[in-house]
Amino acid sequence: MPDGIRAYQQPNLSLSATDRVLALYNELTAPPPVGESVCFDTLPLQYATFVSASTESQSTSWSFIATPELCNKGGNLHGGCAATLLDSLTSTALLTIARPGFLDGGHVSRTLSCTYLRPVPMGTECVVECRVVAAGKRTANLSGEIRTKDGKVCVACVHDKAVFERAKI
């Protein structure tokens, strides 16, 4: 059983927002320890490439190509894959605003609502834009979009999270 994701549960707040996001990405996509299985979200995340993180706009940006491994038998990005990417990648936006005593103890999804507006054909280059809409002591609201390189929105999501306080040791 994995020990958890330190970059979620105890982010290193001395790092820049970009480095915090990359630390999380590296933990999520790292090969599992010997004897452990690959986690469900690891495969699609391995196809995502970090583009940027901004504390000003409280956002992160990613890119990926809809490779065959991410697509359904119809030749389009699988809806479950899109939801998994948006679940994990929108969460990275919270690291752009984390500070001591605020968003430094972990968070978990409460709801994830995805709206599929158009298919993402295999081979399509995509951009994933993620941003914090609102964040408080107990909950956070995020939004995300998967768009084609020419700006057409294919999948939009609203992601609500429960926020935890950092464990006092």
C-alpha positions in Angstrom: 0.0 0.0 0.0 1.5 3.4 -0.9 2.4 5.7 1.9 0.6 8.6 0.2 1.7 11.5 -1.9 3.9 13.8 0.1 3.6 16.6 -2.4 -0.2 16.7 -1.7 -0.1 15.9 2.0 3.0 17.9 3.0 4.0 20.2 0.1 7.5 21.7 0.4 6.4 25.4 0.7 10.0 26.6 0.4 9.8 25.6 -3.3 8.5 27.9 -6.0 5.0 27.1 -7.2 6.4 25.6 -10.4 8.8 23.3 -8.4 5.9 22.2 -6.1 3.8 21.3 -9.1 6.7 19.4 -10.6 7.4 17.6 -7.3 3.8 16.3 -7.3 3.9 15.3 -10.9 7.2 13.4 -10.3 5.7 11.6 -7.4 2.5 10.7 -9.3 4.4 9.3 -12.3 7.3 7.6 -10.5 7.6 3.9 -11.0 6.1 2.0 -8.1 8.4 0.4 -5.5 9.2 -3.3 -6.1 6.2 -5.4 -5.3 3.7 -2.6 -5.7 1.3 -2.1 -8.6 1.2 0.9 -10.8 -1.6 3.3 -9.6 -4.6 4.0 -11.9 -3.7 7.6 -12.6 -0.1 7.0 -13.4 -0.6 6.0 -17.1 -2.5 9.0 -18.4 -0.3 11.4 -16.3 2.8 10.0 -18.0 1.6 11.5 -21.2 1.1 15.0 -19.8 3.8 17.6 -20.1 4.1 20.5 -17.7 3.8 23.9 -19.5 3.4 26.5 -16.7 2.3 27.4 -13.2 1.2 30.9 -12.1 0.6 32.2 -8.6 -0.9 35.4 -10.1 -3.6 33.5 -12.1 -3.7 30.6 -9.6 -3.4 28.2 -12.5 -1.4 25.5 -14.2 -1.1 24.5 -17.8 -0.3 21.1 -19.4 -0.1 19.5 -22.8 -0.5 16.0 -24.1 -1.2 14.1 -27.3 -4.2 11.8 -27.5 -2.1 8.6 -28.1 -3.7 5.2 -28.8 -3.1 4.2 -25.1 -5.4 7.1 -24.0 -8.1 6.5 -26.6 -11.2 4.2 -26.8 -11.9 1.8 -29.6 -13.7 4.5 -31.5 -10.4 6.3 -31.9 -11.1 9.2 -29.5 -9.7 10.2 -26.1 -11.5 7.9 -23.6 -13.9 9.8 -21.3 -12.5 8.1 -18.2 -9.0 9.1 -19.2 -10.1 12.7 -19.7 -11.7 12.7 -16.3 -8.6 11.1 -14.7 -6.4 13.8 -16.3 -8.6 16.6 -15.2 -8.9 15.2 -11.6 -5.2 15.1 -11.1 -4.1 18.1 -13.1 -6.7 20.5 -11.7 -5.4 19.6 -8.2 -2.0 20.9 -9.2 -3.4 24.4 -9.3 -3.9 24.4 -5.5 -0.1 24.2 -5.2 0.2 27.6 -6.8 -1.6 29.2 -3.7 -0.5 26.9 -0.9 1.2 28.6 2.1 1.9 27.7 5.7 -1.4 26.9 7.4 -3.3 27.1 4.1 -3.6 24.1 1.6 -0.6 22.5 3.2 -2.2 19.3 4.6 -3.8 17.6 1.7 -7.1 17.5 -0.1 -9.4 15.0 -1.7 -12.0 15.1 -4.4 -15.6 15.6 -3.3 -17.1 16.0 -6.8 -15.8 16.0 -10.3 -18.2 17.0 -13.0 -17.0 16.6 -16.6 -18.9 18.0 -19.6 -17.8 16.4 -22.9 -18.4 18.9 -25.7 -16.6 17.3 -28.6 -14.4 14.3 -29.3 -10.7 14.4 -29.1 -9.5 12.3 -32.0 -6.4 10.1 -31.7 -3.3 12.1 -32.5 -4.7 15.4 -31.4 -2.4 17.8 -29.6 -4.2 19.1 -26.5 -3.8 21.8 -23.9 -5.1 21.4 -20.3 -5.8 24.6 -18.5 -6.5 24.4 -14.7 -7.3 27.1 -12.3 -8.4 27.8 -8.8 -11.9 29.3 -8.7 -12.1 29.6 -4.9 -10.3 28.1 -2.0 -11.0 28.3 1.7 -10.1 26.5 4.9 -12.3 23.5 4.3 -13.1 23.4 0.6 -11.8 24.4 -2.8 -13.3 24.8 -6.2 -11.3 24.3 -9.4 -12.0 24.4 -13.1 -10.3 22.7 -16.0 -10.5 22.4 -19.7 -9.0 20.1 -22.3 -8.7 22.1 -25.6 -7.2 21.5 -29.0 -4.2 23.5 -29.9 -6.4 25.8 -31.9 -8.5 26.6 -28.8 -11.6 24.4 -29.2 -12.9 23.2 -25.8 -13.4 19.5 -25.9 -13.9 18.7 -22.2 -14.7 21.1 -19.3 -14.8 20.2 -15.6 -15.7 21.6 -12.2 -13.8 20.0 -9.4 -14.7 20.4 -5.8 -12.2 19.3 -3.1 -12.3 18.8 0.7 -9.2 20.4 2.3 -7.4 19.0 5.3 -5.3 20.7 7.9 -1.7 19.7 8.2 -1.2 17.1 10.9 0.4 18.6 14.0 3.3 16.6 15.2 
